[in-house]
Amino acid sequence: MDGSLYRWINWLANRTHWANGFFTAYANYGVVLFALLLLAAYLQGRQHGELHVVACSVWAPVMDVILSSPRPSVADPQITPLTQSS
């Protein structure tokens, strides 16, 4: 995969320091937002009997763990991460 788009976004982030607070908060708490959206989808699917929605909302976090890969900032030393790795 070509990393030029990722490097361009990182270049842009280095020049827009005024937006770093928002994106840092999203990087830190985005997983909570993801979990809440999956929970809402699960409950909505159960309420309306849509089993495919229930299945997707259950399998999405499982697949996220299975298919997780290292952050691009680990692979490319020119990238400036906004948050510390956990």
C-alpha positions in Angstrom: 0.0 0.0 0.0 1.2 3.4 -0.9 1.7 5.6 2.2 1.7 8.9 0.4 -1.9 9.8 1.5 -1.1 9.0 5.1 2.1 11.1 5.0 0.1 14.0 3.4 -2.5 13.8 6.2 0.4 13.8 8.8 2.0 16.8 7.0 -1.4 18.6 7.2 -1.7 17.7 10.9 1.7 19.2 11.6 0.5 22.5 10.1 -2.9 22.7 11.7 -2.1 22.7 15.4 -5.4 24.3 16.2 -7.2 21.0 15.3 -4.9 18.7 17.2 -7.0 18.8 20.4 -10.1 17.5 18.6 -8.2 14.7 16.8 -6.4 13.8 20.0 -9.7 13.4 21.8 -11.1 11.4 18.9 -8.0 9.1 18.9 -8.3 8.6 22.7 -12.1 8.2 22.9 -13.1 7.1 19.4 -13.1 3.5 20.6 -15.8 4.4 23.1 -17.9 6.0 20.3 -17.4 2.9 18.2 -18.6 0.7 21.1 -21.6 2.9 21.8 -22.6 2.8 18.1 -22.2 -1.0 18.0 -24.4 -1.3 21.1 -27.0 0.9 19.6 -27.0 -1.2 16.4 -27.3 -4.4 18.5 -30.2 -3.1 20.5 -31.9 -1.7 17.4 -31.4 -5.0 15.5 -32.8 -7.0 18.5 -35.8 -4.7 18.8 -36.8 -5.0 15.1 -35.8 -8.6 14.7 -33.0 -7.9 12.2 -30.6 -10.7 12.8 -28.1 -9.6 10.3 -27.7 -6.3 12.2 -27.3 -8.2 15.4 -24.7 -10.5 13.9 -22.7 -7.6 12.4 -22.7 -5.7 15.7 -21.4 -8.8 17.5 -18.8 -9.8 15.0 -17.4 -6.3 14.3 -15.4 -6.0 17.5 -14.2 -9.6 17.2 -12.9 -9.0 13.7 -11.3 -5.7 14.8 -9.2 -7.7 17.4 -8.4 -10.5 14.9 -7.4 -8.2 12.0 -5.7 -5.5 14.1 -2.3 -4.3 12.7 0.4 -2.1 14.0 -0.2 1.6 13.9 1.4 3.4 10.9 3.4 5.6 13.2 5.3 2.5 14.4 6.2 1.5 10.8 7.2 5.0 9.5 9.5 7.1 11.8 8.6 10.3 9.9 5.1 10.2 11.3 4.3 12.3 14.3 1.7 10.5 16.5 -0.7 12.7 18.4 -1.1 10.2 21.2 1.1 7.7 22.9 0.9 4.0 22.0 -0.9 1.8 24.5 
